[in-house]
């Protein structure tokens, strides 16, 4: 079975800060046959509420957190603000999708491999 065939079984929700990157990642994941929903997440209460609502609409196998938010981007080191944001989203995910696996990516090109690594 190929990686793409294996990934078709998984449903993931991904989020990040930049809409243009999110659109590219969503297209790439869907082209690979993955059931993927990608959203832009603002760093505020409305973003937290939107994330909670999205998590409540479907049962996700994994939640992909963009590298800017998680501090995994080697070119954009974490700040106090992004660390606080990352902690908040982890707690929102834990509260609304406790069975979903957390998937951290280092850059947009890493998303498919990271999903396979964590869910596979």
C-alpha positions as CSV (number, residue, x, y, z in Angstrom):
1,X,0.0,0.0,0.0
2,X,1.4,3.4,-0.9
3,X,1.6,6.3,1.6
4,X,-1.1,8.2,-0.3
5,X,-3.5,5.2,-0.2
6,X,-2.8,4.8,3.5
7,X,-3.4,8.5,4.2
8,X,-6.9,8.4,2.6
9,X,-8.2,6.9,5.8
10,X,-7.3,9.9,8.0
11,X,-9.2,13.1,8.6
12,X,-7.2,16.0,9.7
13,X,-7.8,19.6,10.7
14,X,-4.9,22.0,10.1
15,X,-4.4,25.6,11.0
16,X,-1.8,28.3,10.8
17,X,-1.4,32.1,10.6
18,X,-1.1,32.7,6.9
19,X,-4.0,32.2,4.5
20,X,-1.9,31.8,1.4
21,X,0.1,29.0,2.9
22,X,-3.0,27.3,4.3
23,X,-4.5,27.2,0.8
24,X,-1.4,25.6,-0.7
25,X,-1.2,23.0,2.1
26,X,-4.9,22.1,1.8
27,X,-4.7,21.7,-1.9
28,X,-1.6,19.5,-1.5
29,X,-3.1,17.3,1.2
30,X,-6.4,16.9,-0.7
31,X,-4.5,16.1,-3.9
32,X,-2.9,13.3,-1.9
33,X,-6.3,12.0,-1.1
34,X,-6.4,13.1,2.5
35,X,-9.6,14.4,4.1
36,X,-8.1,17.7,5.2
37,X,-9.6,20.9,6.4
38,X,-7.2,23.9,6.8
39,X,-8.1,27.1,8.5
40,X,-6.5,30.4,9.3
41,X,-6.3,30.9,13.0
42,X,-6.1,34.4,14.5
43,X,-4.4,34.8,17.9
44,X,-7.4,35.9,19.9
45,X,-10.6,34.6,21.6
46,X,-12.4,34.5,18.2
47,X,-9.7,32.2,16.9
48,X,-9.9,29.9,19.9
49,X,-13.7,29.8,19.6
50,X,-13.5,29.0,15.8
51,X,-11.0,26.2,16.5
52,X,-13.3,24.7,19.2
53,X,-16.3,24.9,16.8
54,X,-14.4,23.3,14.0
55,X,-13.2,20.5,16.3
56,X,-16.8,19.9,17.3
57,X,-18.1,19.5,13.8
58,X,-16.1,16.3,12.9
59,X,-14.1,13.6,14.5
60,X,-10.5,14.3,13.5
61,X,-7.7,11.8,13.6
62,X,-5.1,14.5,13.8
63,X,-4.7,18.2,14.2
64,X,-1.8,19.8,12.2
65,X,-0.4,22.9,13.9
66,X,1.5,25.4,11.6
67,X,5.1,26.1,12.4
68,X,4.7,29.8,13.1
69,X,2.3,29.0,16.0
70,X,4.1,25.9,17.3
71,X,7.6,27.6,17.1
72,X,8.9,24.8,14.9
73,X,9.9,27.1,12.0
74,X,13.7,27.5,12.3
75,X,13.5,30.9,10.6
76,X,10.9,32.2,13.0
77,X,11.9,31.4,16.6
78,X,9.1,31.3,19.2
79,X,8.3,34.5,21.1
80,X,6.5,34.9,24.4
81,X,3.3,35.7,22.4
82,X,3.5,32.7,20.1
83,X,4.3,30.4,23.1
84,X,1.2,31.6,24.9
85,X,-0.8,31.1,21.7
86,X,0.6,27.6,21.2
87,X,-0.3,26.7,24.8
88,X,-3.9,28.0,24.3
89,X,-4.5,26.0,21.1
90,X,-3.1,22.8,22.7
91,X,-5.6,23.2,25.5
92,X,-8.5,23.9,23.1
93,X,-7.6,20.8,21.1
94,X,-7.3,18.7,24.3
95,X,-10.7,19.9,25.5
96,X,-12.6,19.5,22.2
97,X,-10.7,16.6,20.5
98,X,-8.9,14.6,23.2
99,X,-8.4,11.6,20.9
100,X,-6.9,13.5,18.0
101,X,-3.1,13.3,17.6
102,X,-1.1,16.5,17.6
103,X,1.0,17.0,14.4
104,X,3.7,19.6,14.3
105,X,5.2,20.7,11.0
106,X,8.5,22.6,10.5
107,X,7.3,24.2,7.2
108,X,4.5,23.8,4.7
109,X,6.4,21.2,2.6
110,X,6.6,19.0,5.7
111,X,2.8,18.6,6.3
112,X,2.2,15.4,4.3
113,X,5.3,13.6,5.7
114,X,4.4,14.8,9.3
115,X,0.9,13.4,9.0
116,X,2.2,10.1,7.8
117,X,4.8,10.0,10.5
118,X,2.3,10.7,13.3
119,X,-0.8,8.9,12.1
120,X,0.9,6.1,10.2
